[in-house]
Amino acid sequence: MLPKAFGEFSRKDDHIYRTEARLVWGGSGRNLGLVIMLNPGSSKLLNNNIWKNLVDKKIDQADGELLLDDTMKALAIILEKVYPCLDGILHIRNLFNIRNSDSADALALYGQHSKGTIKLDATLLHSDFKDLLVAGNGYKNFTSIDNPWIWLGWTVEDKKFLNLRKREIWDICQNLSKQVHYFAIYSKSKKYKNTIPRIHAYHPCPQKLTDKIQYKDDMIAQMKEHLPKVYIVAMSDDKCYVLLKWEDSYALENNGISPNEAKWEKGVGLVVSVQIKGDYEWFDDPILYDQQKELNLKS
């Protein structure tokens, strides 16, 4: 099921900026992750009357539900293949906020601003998404069961002014939340082989159909590889206790959940979808449970 999209727009002079956007599944409000792309493209409000007023300069700001554009649909298709029972929010941010469906034109404007030949509104051009990367919002030190991540999809465009912006955002993310996992399909060009950090990441919605299919398949595989492993450590008639593992991080569910609240491929193995409520204790050296049994729990 496709999500709903929401966003905020501002107009200044002859330009419209989208300063915030998000895809929403369900009603939990849980952070699923953050995707960073190039610019808002053709994004627009679902309410055509309000949108027309913004375009016609009758109002300066507008927010609400958005039409799902091709890029949003591509993001949703990938995530729904990875998480069959999605419930939460995918936050969307951009390298720059100029709303323009022609990426070449948008890049030209941004380049002129970067070189000082024109002046765009600095407060609207770049969004501050540091609030999405602090402890308590699910990004720092894996403090949330959602295991949030950052998806880099800001294109492989190789322009000096754009690369500076990519590195700026990379540094912000690293300084605030060094343990967050990054998803990206990086350019394999020899030209960028030794580029550190790796900033040349493909956009999630390539123009060519074959490239789009390849990107989708590669990203689904990459995300599934990073999904947590789940282990049943105890079980009663109405509750099960689980240990979840992300690479070198672990979480133990202490309160127990009903098996009906989670959908498993197997009791031991890759979790398909898990919605767990409760407090989690994080530790570096988890107890090794030797009495694990494969349990076929049905959702």
C-alpha positions in Angstrom: 0.0 0.0 0.0 1.4 3.3 -1.0 2.0 5.9 1.8 0.7 9.4 2.1 3.2 12.2 1.5 3.3 15.6 3.3 5.5 18.6 2.9 6.0 22.3 3.4 6.7 25.0 0.8 7.7 28.6 0.8 7.9 31.1 -2.0 10.5 33.9 -2.2 10.8 36.1 -5.3 10.4 33.8 -8.3 11.4 30.6 -6.6 9.4 27.9 -4.7 11.3 26.0 -2.0 10.2 22.7 -0.4 11.8 22.8 3.0 10.5 19.5 4.4 8.8 16.3 3.2 7.9 12.9 4.6 6.3 9.7 3.5 3.9 8.3 6.1 2.7 4.7 6.6 0.2 3.9 9.4 -0.1 6.0 12.5 2.8 5.1 14.8 4.9 8.2 14.0 8.0 6.1 14.3 11.2 7.2 12.5 11.9 4.7 9.7 14.9 6.5 8.3 16.1 9.6 6.4 16.7 9.8 2.7 18.8 12.7 1.2 18.3 13.5 -2.5 19.2 16.3 -4.9 16.2 18.7 -5.0 12.4 18.5 -4.7 11.9 18.2 -8.4 8.2 18.4 -9.4 6.8 18.0 -5.9 3.4 19.8 -5.4 0.5 19.9 -3.0 -2.5 17.6 -3.5 -4.8 20.6 -3.0 -4.7 22.3 -6.4 -6.4 25.5 -5.2 -3.8 26.1 -2.4 -1.0 25.1 -4.8 -2.2 27.5 -7.5 -2.3 30.4 -4.9 1.3 29.7 -4.1 2.4 29.5 -7.7 0.4 32.7 -8.5 2.2 34.5 -5.6 -1.1 35.0 -3.6 0.4 33.3 -0.6 4.1 32.8 0.5 3.8 29.5 2.4 1.7 26.3 2.2 1.8 22.8 3.7 -0.2 19.7 3.6 -0.6 16.4 1.7 1.5 16.1 -1.5 0.9 14.3 -4.8 3.1 11.2 -4.9 5.7 11.9 -7.6 7.7 9.2 -9.4 10.6 9.4 -6.9 8.4 9.0 -3.9 6.7 6.0 -5.5 10.2 4.5 -6.2 11.2 5.0 -2.5 7.9 3.4 -1.3 8.2 0.4 -3.6 11.7 -0.4 -2.3 10.8 0.0 1.4 7.6 -2.0 1.0 9.6 -4.9 -0.4 12.0 -4.7 2.5 9.4 -4.1 5.3 6.1 -5.8 4.3 4.2 -4.2 7.3 5.4 -0.7 7.3 4.3 1.7 10.0 6.3 4.9 10.4 7.8 7.9 8.7 10.5 8.2 6.1 11.9 11.7 6.3 13.0 13.3 3.0 15.6 16.1 2.8 17.6 17.5 -0.2 21.0 18.9 -0.9 19.1 22.1 -1.8 15.4 23.0 -1.7 14.7 24.6 -5.0 11.5 23.1 -6.4 12.2 22.5 -10.1 11.4 19.5 -12.2 14.3 20.1 -14.5 17.4 19.1 -12.5 19.7 20.8 -15.0 18.0 24.1 -14.4 17.9 23.6 -10.7 21.6 22.8 -10.7 22.4 25.9 -12.8 20.5 28.1 -10.3 22.3 26.5 -7.4 25.6 26.8 -9.1 25.1 30.5 -9.8 24.1 31.1 -6.1 27.2 29.2 -5.0 29.4 31.3 -7.2 27.7 34.5 -6.0 26.3 35.6 -9.4 22.8 35.4 -8.1 21.4 35.4 -4.5 18.8 32.9 -3.4 17.2 32.9 0.0 19.7 31.3 2.3 17.2 30.4 5.0 15.0 28.5 2.6 17.7 27.0 0.3 19.0 24.5 2.9 17.0 22.7 5.5 18.4 22.0 9.0 17.8 18.4 9.7 20.0 18.1 12.7 16.9 17.5 14.8 16.4 14.2 13.0 19.9 13.0 14.1 19.9 13.6 17.8 19.4 11.1 20.6 15.7 10.5 21.3 14.7 10.8 17.7 16.0 7.3 16.9 19.2 8.1 15.2 22.0 8.3 17.7 23.7 5.2 19.0 20.8 3.0 17.9 18.5 4.1 20.8 15.4 3.1 18.9 14.1 -0.3 18.0 13.5 1.0 14.5 17.2 0.9 13.8 17.1 4.1 11.7 19.5 4.7 8.8 20.4 7.3 6.3 19.8 6.7 2.6 22.1 8.7 0.3 20.4 9.2 -3.1 21.7 12.7 -4.1 23.0 11.7 -7.6 26.5 11.2 -9.0 26.6 14.7 -10.4 30.2 15.7 -10.2 30.3 19.5 -9.7 32.6 21.3 -7.3 29.8 23.3 -5.6 27.6 20.3 -5.3 30.4 18.1 -3.9 31.1 20.7 -1.2 27.4 20.5 -0.2 27.5 16.7 -0.1 30.6 16.8 2.1 29.0 19.3 4.4 25.9 17.1 4.9 28.2 14.1 5.4 30.1 15.9 8.1 26.9 16.9 9.9 25.6 13.4 9.9 28.9 11.9 11.1 29.4 14.5 13.8 25.9 13.9 15.2 25.5 10.2 14.8 28.6 8.2 13.8 27.0 4.8 14.3 24.1 5.3 11.9 24.1 2.9 9.0 24.2 4.3 5.4 22.5 2.9 2.4 23.7 4.0 -1.1 24.4 2.6 -4.5 27.7 4.3 -5.2 29.2 5.0 -8.6 31.7 2.3 -9.7 33.6 4.7 -11.9 37.4 4.5 -11.5 37.4 8.3 -11.3 35.7 8.1 -7.8 37.4 4.9 -6.6 39.6 6.7 -4.0 37.1 9.5 -3.1 36.7 9.7 0.7 34.0 10.1 1.8 32.1 8.3 -0.9 29.8 11.1 -2.1 28.8 9.9 -5.6 25.6 8.0 -4.9 22.9 7.3 -7.5 19.5 8.7 -7.3 16.7 6.2 -6.3 14.7 6.9 -9.5 16.9 6.8 -12.6 15.4 7.8 -15.9 16.2 4.6 -17.8 13.8 1.7 -16.9 16.6 -0.8 -16.9 18.6 1.4 -14.5 15.6 1.9 -12.3 15.0 -1.9 -12.0 18.6 -2.5 -11.3 18.7 0.2 -8.6 15.5 -1.2 -7.0 16.9 -4.8 -6.9 20.3 -3.7 -5.5 18.9 -1.5 -2.8 16.3 -4.0 -1.7 19.1 -6.6 -1.3 21.3 -4.1 0.5 18.6 -3.1 3.0 17.5 -6.7 3.6 21.1 -7.6 4.4 21.1 -5.0 7.2 17.8 -6.0 8.7 18.1 -7.2 12.3 18.4 -10.8 13.2 16.0 -11.9 15.8 16.4 -14.7 18.3 13.7 -16.2 20.5 15.2 -16.5 24.0 12.1 -17.4 26.0 8.5 -18.1 25.5 5.3 -18.7 27.5 1.7 -19.4 26.4 1.1 -15.7 25.6 4.5 -14.0 25.3 7.8 -14.4 23.7 11.1 -12.7 24.6 13.5 -11.8 21.8 17.0 -10.7 21.2 17.6 -8.5 18.2 21.0 -8.0 16.7 22.3 -5.3 14.3 25.8 -6.1 13.3 27.6 -5.3 16.7 24.6 -3.9 18.5 22.0 -5.8 20.4 18.6 -5.2 22.1 16.8 -7.4 24.6 13.0 -7.1 24.9 12.4 -7.4 28.6 8.7 -7.0 28.8 7.7 -9.7 26.4 5.2 -9.4 23.5 2.4 -11.5 22.1 3.6 -13.6 19.2 0.6 -12.2 17.3 2.2 -8.8 17.4 5.1 -9.8 15.3 5.4 -11.6 11.9 8.4 -13.9 11.5 9.9 -16.0 8.8 11.1 -18.3 11.5 11.7 -18.0 15.2 15.4 -17.9 14.5 16.4 -16.0 11.4 15.6 -12.9 9.5 12.8 -10.8 10.9 10.2 -9.8 8.3 8.4 -7.2 10.3 8.4 -6.5 14.0 6.4 -4.0 15.9 7.4 -4.1 19.6 6.5 -1.8 22.4 8.5 -1.6 25.5 11.9 -0.5 26.9 15.1 -1.9 25.6 18.4 -2.6 27.4 21.4 -2.1 25.2 24.7 -3.8 26.0 28.0 -4.6 24.3 28.5 -8.2 25.5 25.1 -10.0 25.3 24.6 -13.3 27.0 24.9 -16.1 24.6 21.8 -18.2 24.6 22.6 -21.8 23.9 19.1 -23.2 24.2 17.6 -21.5 21.1 15.1 -23.5 19.2 13.6 -22.8 15.8 10.0 -21.9 16.4 7.5 -21.4 13.7 5.4 -18.6 15.0 2.4 -17.6 13.0 1.2 -13.9 12.8 
